[in-house]
Amino acid sequence: MNPLVWYDLSLFVLLFGVGVYVFATVRITNLHKVYFLFHGLMMMWPFCQFASTLTDDPGLQLFYVLLSFVAVSLLGSGWLLLTLFITGYAERLSQRRLLLLFVPAVIGAIGVVANPWHDFVTPLEGGYIERAYGPWFWVVMFILVSYFVSSLVIMFRAVFSPKTPAMIQKQVKITLWGIFVLAMFATLDAILNVLLSRWLPIIPGLTSLGIFLSDLFFVYVIKRYNVFNLVSIAHEDVINTIPYGIMVLDENEVIVEVNKASRFFIEQHVGDVWDMDAFLAGVSVEGDARTFLNKYRLKKMELCQIEVIVEKDHQLCHYILQSSPIVDSALAPLGHLLTFQDVSQERFYAKTMNQQYKTLQERNEALDLIRQELSDANRKLEELVLTDSLTQCYNRRYLTQHLNHEVLTNLQYKTPFSLMLLDIDHFKAINDHYGHVVGDEVLVRTAEALRQSVRSTDILTRYGGEEFMIYLPHTEHDLAMDMAERVRQAVESNRISLNYGMGEIAITISVGILSIDDFAYEDEDVPEDGERYLIQLFDAVDKALYQAKQKGRNRVEYGVLERGVVSS
């Protein structure tokens, strides 16, 4: 075996070692992922070149050759992607553009793997150690050159753009040297080992060496400018842009780090000794200072805080001072982390809001008093509007308002209900014989007897002069007749005592009943006009009352409403 073949293996081992070094010394970010993809593709070339020389099987030789060129095909896209990250243009890289970036490389790799009609590579002398390249080889080279040219354009744009930070410009310039070295060795490999292969002996490892040297440029940029250490780069900017004062103390309470915002809270610098007792003694404290100091000194894994008030520019400033211990992996205390948060504006707003709240509460109490008075007045007014002042029963207006909607609901859900209309027999004769005062007393005592005879869910109303109507919800015909008879007997047995020795009066009533409990006509629509339908109901029950009076009074008659036509 030619000793020179070990040259590619050595370069593979070196590239692998560099990759392990970078992986072990930096944190993993998106940029790391791109770099290790790029680094892995670079490693594949020397490894496959070496592996192809270890076997005499043409099939395995072809496999390693194709695998190495697949890696090279994808290397251009990896290089361009890494260039975008290094120059800071990766933010503009959408998912669609990322996919399009790999399309040419994938096409080139597919052509390499397919090797149709040996258009990519053909064996010489029975194997692929000595080989000839076809047209597809130059297609792959063209794709690689396109990627490298694109990388160069992006890098030169970053170098000469006034918007590019100076640090990025420096690392891009060094990266350009890496591209130049790789391009020089790859071009030299193509000229000597491809174009002039008929006249010159094969010189192995030129492209591998170029890949290794260019990778060293990348590693130098990575370590020199901390390209991958994004957390360290962002640390100072993040700390200094936080609006809270931050102070780091070591175990001896010496200040080892402060941010810019801390200068607004207190004048302390790195190297000064922080005395918490003296600080708290010089300010006003809201809270238990002793408890805070004890927790601070014990350095337990516990966040403690206290509010301090400092006079600054003739104004009182409120700060929340928080202290938390810094410990190592063994939970041994190393120092303290102090933060100062300005809550002066919040305290001002809270004080203002408390004053406004007290004022609003006083106004609300006054409004509640007025509202209660209005509610009582409205209730009394409603009682006057909806009740009969003499008998304290509901009046006809209330009954109409209540039934106007409820009867339609009963029809819709097929809920039975009944109406009872009653009239005091010979009431005019009572007025004429005893006078209207006695007539009013008769009305009041009759209303009391009716109220005691009906259910709590029934609605008793004074319908007219001596007429009363009772709405009986959820009541069918038979139950309505029983209740009507009970009401009639209650009034008949009620003896009304008169004043001034005028004796007692016994009265009777005539009752008309109407029950809506037959819902056989299910296809009949519910009336749209509730008021008109209610008039029909009142008319039907009124005719039933008339029948009771015609048949001798002191009796109950039942009326029927059939599909809008009243009969009795």
For each residue, the residues with C-beta under 8 A, 3 or more apart:
1: 5 53 54
2: 5 53
3: 6
4: 7 204 205
5: 1 2 8 9 50 53 54 204
6: 3 9 10 50
7: 4 10 11 204 205 208
8: 5 11 12 46 47 49 50 204 205 208
9: 5 6 12 13 46 47 50
10: 6 7 13 14
11: 7 8 14 15 46 205 208 209 211 212
12: 8 9 15 16 43 46 47 50 208
13: 9 10 16 17
14: 10 11 17 18 212
15: 11 12 18 19 39 42 43 46 211 212 215
16: 12 13 19 20 43
17: 13 14 20 21
18: 14 15 21 22 39 215 216 219
19: 15 16 22 23 36 39 40 43
20: 16 17 23 24
21: 17 18 24 25 219
22: 18 19 25 26 35 36 39 219 222 228
23: 19 20 26 32 36
24: 20 21
25: 21 22 223
26: 22 23 32 222 228 229
27: 32 228 229 230 231
28: 32 33
29: 32 33 228 230
30: 33 34 85 90
31: 34 35 85 90 227 228 230
32: 23 26 27 28 29 35 36 228
33: 28 29 30 36 37
34: 30 31 37 38 78 81 82 85
35: 22 31 32 38 39 82 218 222 228
36: 19 22 23 32 33 39 40
37: 33 34 40 41 78 81
38: 34 35 41 42 75 78 79 81 82
39: 15 18 19 22 35 36 42 43 215
40: 19 36 37 43 44
41: 37 38 44 45 71 72 74 75 78
42: 15 38 39 45 71 75 211 212 215
43: 12 15 16 19 39 40 46 47
44: 40 41 47 48 67 68 70 71
45: 41 42 48 49 68 71 72 75 207 208 211
46: 8 9 11 12 15 43 49 50 205 208 211 212
47: 8 9 12 43 44 50 51 68
48: 44 45 51 52 64 65 67 68 71
49: 8 45 46 52 53 64 68 204 205 208
50: 5 6 8 9 12 46 47 53 54
51: 47 48 54 55 64
52: 48 49 55 60 61 64 65 68 128 129
53: 1 2 5 49 50 129
54: 1 5 50 51
55: 51 52 60 61
56: 61 127
57: 60 61
58: 61 62 123 126 127 128
59: 62 63
60: 52 55 57 63 64
61: 52 55 56 57 58 64 65 123 127 128 129
62: 58 59 65 66 115 121 123 128
63: 59 60 66 67
64: 48 49 51 52 60 61 67 68
65: 48 52 61 62 68 69 121 128 131
66: 62 63 69 70 112 113 115 120 121
67: 44 48 63 64 70 71
68: 44 45 47 48 49 52 64 65 71 72
69: 65 66 72 73 112 120 121 137 140
70: 44 66 67 73 74 109 112 113
71: 41 42 44 45 48 67 68 74 75
72: 41 45 68 69 75 76 140 144 207
73: 69 70 76 105 108 109 112 140 143 144
74: 41 70 71 77 78 102 105 106 109
75: 38 41 42 45 71 72 78 79 144
76: 72 73 79 80 104 105 143 144 146 147 148
77: 74 80 81 101 102 104 105 147
78: 34 37 38 41 74 75 81 82
79: 38 75 76 82 83 147 148 151 179
80: 76 77 83 84 101 147 150 151 154
81: 34 37 38 77 78 84 85 90 98 101
82: 34 35 38 78 79 85 86 218
83: 79 80 86 87 151 154 155 175
84: 80 81 87 89 90 93 154
85: 30 31 34 81 82 88 90
86: 82 83 168 171 172 175 221 227
87: 83 84 154 155 157 158 164 168 172
88: 85 91 158 164 165 168
89: 84 92 93 154 158
90: 30 31 81 84 85 93
91: 88
92: 89 97
93: 84 89 90 97 98 101
94: 97 98
95: 98 99
96: 99 100
97: 92 93 94 100 101
98: 81 93 94 95 101 102
99: 95 96 102 103
100: 96 97 103
101: 77 80 81 93 97 98
102: 74 77 98 99 105 106
103: 99 100 106 107
104: 76 77 107 108 143 146 147
105: 73 74 76 77 102 108 109 143 147
106: 74 102 103 109 110
107: 103 104 110 111 143
108: 73 104 105 111 112 139 140 143 144
109: 70 73 74 105 106 112 113
110: 106 107 113 114
111: 107 108 114 115 116 119 120 136 139 140
112: 66 69 70 73 108 109 115 120 136 140
113: 66 70 109 110
114: 110 111
115: 62 66 111 112 118 119 120 121 136
116: 111 119 136
117:
118: 115 121 122 134
119: 111 115 116 134 135 136
120: 66 69 111 112 115 133 134 136 137 140
121: 62 65 66 69 115 118 128 131 132 133 134 137
122: 118 131 132 133 134
123: 58 61 62 126 127 128 130 131
124: 127 130 131 132
125: 130
126: 58 123
127: 56 58 61 123 124 130
128: 52 58 61 62 65 121 123 131
129: 52 53 61
130: 123 124 125 127 202
131: 65 121 122 123 124 128
132: 121 122 124 197
133: 120 121 122 137 138 194
134: 118 119 120 121 122 137
135: 119 138 139
136: 111 112 115 116 119 120 139 140
137: 69 120 121 133 134 140 141 194
138: 133 135 141 142
139: 108 111 135 136 142 143
140: 69 72 73 108 111 112 120 136 137 143 144
141: 137 138 144 145 190
142: 138 139 145 146
143: 73 76 104 105 107 108 139 140 146 147
144: 72 73 75 76 108 140 141 147 148 186
145: 141 142 148 149
146: 76 104 142 143 149 150
147: 76 77 79 80 104 105 143 144 150 151
148: 76 79 144 145 151 152 179 183
149: 145 146 152 153
150: 80 146 147 153 154
151: 79 80 83 147 148 154 155 179
152: 148 149 155 156 176 179
153: 149 150 156 157
154: 80 83 84 87 89 150 151 157 158
155: 83 87 151 152 158 159 172 175 176 179
156: 152 153 159 160 176
157: 87 153 154 160 161
158: 87 88 89 154 155 161 164 168 169 172
159: 155 156 164 169 172 173 176
160: 156 157
161: 157 158 164
162:
163:
164: 87 88 158 159 161 168 169 172
165: 88 168 169
166: 169 170
167: 170 171 225
168: 86 87 88 158 164 165 171 172
169: 158 159 164 165 166 172 173
170: 166 167 173 174 225
171: 86 167 168 174 175 221 224 225 227
172: 86 87 155 158 159 164 168 169 175 176
173: 159 169 170 176 177
174: 170 171 177 178 217 220 221 224
175: 83 86 155 171 172 178 179 217 218 221
176: 152 155 156 159 172 173 179 180
177: 173 174 180 181 217
178: 174 175 181 182 213 214 215 216 217 218
179: 79 148 151 152 155 175 176 182 183 214
180: 176 177 183 184
181: 177 178 184 185 210 213 214 217
182: 178 179 185 186 210 211 213 214
183: 148 179 180 186 187 210
184: 180 181 187 188 210
185: 181 182 188 189 206 207 209 210 211 213
186: 144 182 183 189 190 206 207 210
187: 183 184 190 191
188: 184 185 191 192 206 210
189: 185 186 192 193 194 203 206 207 210
190: 141 186 187 193 194 195
191: 187 188 194 195 196
192: 188 189 195 196 197 200 203 206
193: 189 190 196 197 202 203 206
194: 133 137 189 190 191 197
195: 190 191 192
196: 191 192 193 199 200
197: 132 192 193 194 200 202
198:
199: 196
200: 192 196 197 203
201:
202: 130 193 197
203: 189 192 193 200 206
204: 4 5 7 8 49 208
205: 4 7 8 11 46 49 208 209
206: 185 186 188 189 192 193 203 209 210
207: 45 72 185 186 189 210 211
208: 7 8 11 12 45 46 49 204 205 211 212
209: 11 185 205 206 212 213
210: 181 182 183 184 185 186 188 189 206 207 213 214
211: 11 15 42 45 46 182 185 207 208 214 215
212: 11 14 15 42 46 208 209 215 216
213: 178 181 182 185 209 210 216 217
214: 178 179 181 182 210 211 217 218
215: 15 18 39 42 178 211 212 218 219
216: 18 178 212 213 219 220
217: 174 175 177 178 181 213 214 220 221
218: 35 82 175 178 214 215 221 222
219: 18 21 22 215 216 222 223
220: 174 216 217 223 224
221: 86 171 174 175 217 218 224 225 227
222: 22 26 35 218 219 225 226 227 228
223: 25 219 220 226
224: 171 174 220 221
225: 167 170 171 221 222
226: 222 223 229 232 233
227: 31 86 171 221 222
228: 22 26 27 29 31 32 35 222
229: 26 27 226 232 233
230: 27 29 31 233 234
231: 27 234 235
232: 226 229 235
233: 226 229 230 236 237
234: 230 231 237 238
235: 231 232 238 239
236: 233 239 240
237: 233 234 240 241
238: 234 235 241 242
239: 235 236 242 246 257 259
240: 236 237 259 260 261
241: 237 238
242: 238 239 246 259 261
243: 261 342
244: 261 339 340 341
245: 258 259 261 262 263 264 265 266 338 339 340 341
246: 239 242 257 258 259 261 262 337 338 339
247: 255 257 258 262 268 274 337 338 339 340
248: 255 256 257 258 326 335 336 337 338
249: 253 254 255 256 274 335 336 337 338
250: 253 254 256 334 335
251: 333 334 335
252: 273
253: 249 250 273 274 275 276 335 336
254: 249 250 271 272 273 274
255: 247 248 249 258 268 269 270 271 272 273 274
256: 248 249 250 270 335
257: 239 246 247 248 270
258: 245 246 247 248 255 262 263 268 269 270
259: 239 240 242 245 246 262
260: 240 263
261: 240 242 243 244 245 246 264 265
262: 245 246 247 258 259 265 266 268 340
263: 245 258 260 266 267
264: 245 261 342
265: 245 261 262 319 340 342
266: 245 262 263 279 340
267: 263
268: 247 255 258 262 272 274
269: 255 258 272
270: 255 256 257 258
271: 254 255
272: 254 255 268 269
273: 252 253 254 255
274: 247 249 253 254 255 268 279 338
275: 253 278 279
276: 253 279 280 293 296 323
277: 280 281 293
278: 275 281 282
279: 266 274 275 276 282 283
280: 276 277 283 285 289 292 293 306 308
281: 277 278
282: 278 279
283: 279 280 308 309 310
284: 308 309 310
285: 280 289 306 307 308 309
286: 306 307 308 309 318
287: 291 292 306 307
288: 291 292 306
289: 280 285 292 293 306
290: 293 294
291: 287 288 294 295 304
292: 280 287 288 289 295 296 304 305 306 323
293: 276 277 280 289 290 296 297
294: 290 291 297 298
295: 291 292 298 300 302 304 323
296: 276 292 293 299 304 323 336
297: 293 294
298: 294 295
299: 296 325 327 333 336
300: 295 325
301: 325 327 331
302: 295 324 325
303: 322 323 324
304: 291 292 295 296 322 323 324
305: 292 320 321 322 323
306: 280 285 286 287 288 289 292 320 321
307: 285 286 287 318 319 320 321 343
308: 280 283 284 285 286 318 319 321
309: 283 284 285 286 316 317 318 319
310: 283 284 316 317 319
311: 314 315 316 317
312: 315 317
313:
314: 311
315: 311 312 344
316: 309 310 311 344
317: 309 310 311 312 342 344
318: 286 307 308 309 342 343 344 346 347
319: 265 307 308 309 310 340 341 342 343 344
320: 305 306 307 340 341 343
321: 305 306 307 308 338 339 340
322: 303 304 305 338 339 341
323: 276 292 295 296 303 304 305 336 337 338
324: 302 303 304 336 337
325: 299 300 301 302 333 334 335 336 337
326: 248 333 334 335 336 337
327: 299 301 330 331 332 333 334
328: 331 332 334
329:
330: 327
331: 301 327 328
332: 327 328
333: 251 299 325 326 327
334: 250 251 325 326 327 328
335: 248 249 250 251 253 256 325 326
336: 248 249 253 296 299 323 324 325 326
337: 246 247 248 249 323 324 325 326
338: 245 246 247 248 249 274 321 322 323
339: 244 245 246 247 321 322
340: 244 245 247 262 265 266 319 320 321
341: 244 245 319 320 322
342: 243 264 265 317 318 319 345
343: 307 318 319 320 346 347
344: 315 316 317 318 319 347 348
345: 342 348 349
346: 318 343 349 350
347: 318 343 344 350 351
348: 344 345 351 352
349: 345 346 352 353
350: 346 347 353 354
351: 347 348 354 355
352: 348 349 355 356
353: 349 350 356 357
354: 350 351 357 358
355: 351 352 358 359
356: 352 353 359 360
357: 353 354 360 361
358: 354 355 361 362
359: 355 356 362 363
360: 356 357 363 364
361: 357 358 364 365
362: 358 359 365 366
363: 359 360 366 367
364: 360 361 367 368
365: 361 362 368 369
366: 362 363 369 370
367: 363 364 370 371
368: 364 365 371 372
369: 365 366 372 373
370: 366 367 373 374
371: 367 368 374 375
372: 368 369 375 376
373: 369 370 376 377
374: 370 371 377 378
375: 371 372 378 379
376: 372 373 379 380
377: 373 374 380 381
378: 374 375 381 382
379: 375 376 382 383
380: 376 377 383 384
381: 377 378 384 385
382: 378 379 385 386
383: 379 380 386 387
384: 380 381 387 389
385: 381 382 397
386: 382 383 394 395 397 398 401
387: 383 384 392 393 394 395 398
388: 391 392 393 394 395 461 462
389: 384 392
390: 440 443 444 462
391: 388 443 444 447 462
392: 387 388 389 447
393: 387 388 447 451 460 461 462 468
394: 386 387 388 398 399 459 460 461 462
395: 386 387 388 398 399 461 462
396: 399 400 461 462 463 464 469
397: 385 386 400 401
398: 386 387 394 395 401 402 461
399: 394 395 396 402 403 459 461 463 469 471
400: 396 397 403 404 531 534
401: 386 397 398 404
402: 398 399 405 406 459 471
403: 399 400 406 407 471 534 537
404: 400 401 407 408 530 531 534
405: 402 408 409 530
406: 402 403 409 410 417 473
407: 403 404 410 411 417 516 530 533 534 537
408: 404 405 411 412 526 527 530 533
409: 405 406 412 413 415
410: 406 407 413 414 415 416 417 473 516
411: 407 408 414 516 519 526 527
412: 408 409 526
413: 409 410
414: 410 411 519
415: 409 410 473 474
416: 410 474 475 476 515 516 517
417: 406 407 410 471 472 473 474 475 515 516 517
418: 471 472 475 476 477 479 480 513 514 515 516 517
419: 469 470 471 472 513 514 537 538 541
420: 469 470 472 480 483 484 487 511 512 513 541
421: 463 467 468 469 511 512 514 538 541 542 544 545
422: 450 467 468 469 470 487 488 491 509 510 511 512 545
423: 427 466 467 468 509 510 545 549
424: 427 430 442 443 446 466 507 508 509
425: 507 508 509 510 549 553 554
426: 429 430 507 553
427: 423 424 430 431 439 442 465 466 507
428: 431 432
429: 426 432 433
430: 424 426 427 433 434 438 439 442 505 507
431: 427 428 434 435 436 438 439
432: 428 429
433: 429 430
434: 430 431 437 438 439 498 502 505
435: 431 438 439
436: 431 439 440
437: 434 440 441
438: 430 431 434 435 441 442 498 502 505
439: 427 430 431 434 435 436 442 443
440: 390 436 437 443 444
441: 437 438 444 445 496 498
442: 424 427 430 438 439 445 446 496 505 507
443: 390 391 424 439 440 446 447 462 466
444: 390 391 440 441 447 448
445: 441 442 448 449 494 496
446: 424 442 443 449 450 468 491 494 507 509
447: 391 392 393 443 444 450 451 460 462 468
448: 444 445 451 452
449: 445 446 452 453 490 491 494
450: 422 446 447 453 454 460 468 470 487 490 491
451: 393 447 448 454 460
452: 448 449 490
453: 449 450 483 486 487 490
454: 450 451 458 460 470 472 483 487
455: 458 472
456:
457: 473 474
458: 454 455 470 471 472 473
459: 394 399 402 470 471
460: 393 394 447 450 451 454 468 470
461: 388 393 394 395 396 398 399 468 469 470 471
462: 388 390 391 393 394 395 396 443 447 467 468
463: 396 399 421 467 468 469
464: 396 467
465: 427
466: 423 424 427 443
467: 421 422 423 462 463 464 545
468: 393 421 422 423 446 447 450 460 461 462 463
469: 396 399 419 420 421 422 461 463 541
470: 419 420 422 450 454 458 459 460 461 487
471: 399 402 403 417 418 419 458 459 461
472: 417 418 419 420 454 455 458 475 479 480 483
473: 406 410 415 417 457 458
474: 415 416 417 457
475: 416 417 418 472 479 480 483 515
476: 416 418 479 480 515 517
477: 418 480 481 513 515 517 558
478: 481 482
479: 418 472 475 476 482 483
480: 418 420 472 475 476 477 483 484 513 515
481: 477 478 484 485 513 556 558
482: 478 479 485 486
483: 420 453 454 472 475 479 480 486 487
484: 420 480 481 487 488 511 513 556
485: 481 482 488 489 556
486: 453 482 483 489 490
487: 420 422 450 453 454 470 483 484 490 491 509 511
488: 422 484 485 491 492 508 509 511 554 555 556
489: 485 486 492 493
490: 449 450 452 453 486 487 493 494
491: 422 446 449 450 487 488 494 507 508 509
492: 488 489 506 507 508 509 554
493: 489 490
494: 445 446 449 490 491 506 507
495: 504 505 506
496: 441 442 445 504 505 506 507
497: 503 504
498: 434 438 441 502 503 504 505
499: 502
500:
501:
502: 434 438 498 499
503: 497 498
504: 495 496 497 498
505: 430 434 438 442 495 496 498
506: 492 494 495 496
507: 424 425 426 427 430 442 446 491 492 494 496
508: 424 425 488 491 492 553 554
509: 422 423 424 425 446 487 488 491 492 554
510: 422 423 425 545 548 549 553 554 555 557
511: 420 421 422 484 487 488 545 548 555 556 557
512: 420 421 422 541 542 543 544 545 546 547 548 556 557 558 559
513: 418 419 420 477 480 481 484 541 544 556 557 558 559
514: 418 419 421 537 540 541 544 558 559 560 561
515: 416 417 418 475 476 477 480 558
516: 407 410 411 416 417 418 537 561
517: 416 417 418 476 477
518:
519: 411 414 522
520:
521: 524 563
522: 519
523:
524: 521 563
525: 528
526: 408 411 412
527: 408 411 530 532 533
528: 525
529: 532 533
530: 404 405 407 408 527 533 534
531: 400 404 534 535
532: 527 529 535 536
533: 407 408 527 529 530 536 537
534: 400 403 404 407 530 531 537 538
535: 531 532 538 539
536: 532 533 539 540 561 564 566
537: 403 407 419 514 516 533 534 540 541 561
538: 419 421 534 535 541 542
539: 535 536 542 543 566
540: 514 536 537 543 544 559 560 561 566 568
541: 419 420 421 469 512 513 514 537 538 544 545 559
542: 421 512 538 539 545 546
543: 512 539 540 546 547 559 566 568
544: 421 512 513 514 540 541 547 548 557 558 559 568
545: 421 422 423 467 510 511 512 541 542 548 549 557
546: 512 542 543 549 550
547: 512 543 544 550 551 557 559 568
548: 510 511 512 544 545 551 553 555 556 557
549: 423 425 510 545 546 553
550: 546 547
551: 547 548 555 557
552: 555
553: 425 426 508 510 548 549
554: 425 488 492 508 509 510
555: 488 510 511 548 551 552
556: 481 484 485 488 511 512 513 548
557: 510 511 512 513 544 545 547 548 551 568
558: 477 481 512 513 514 515 544 568
559: 512 513 514 540 541 543 544 547 566 567 568
560: 514 540 566 567 568
561: 514 516 536 537 540 564 565 566 567
562: 565 566 567
563: 521 524
564: 536 561
565: 561 562
566: 536 539 540 543 559 560 561 562
567: 559 560 561 562
568: 540 543 544 547 557 558 559 560
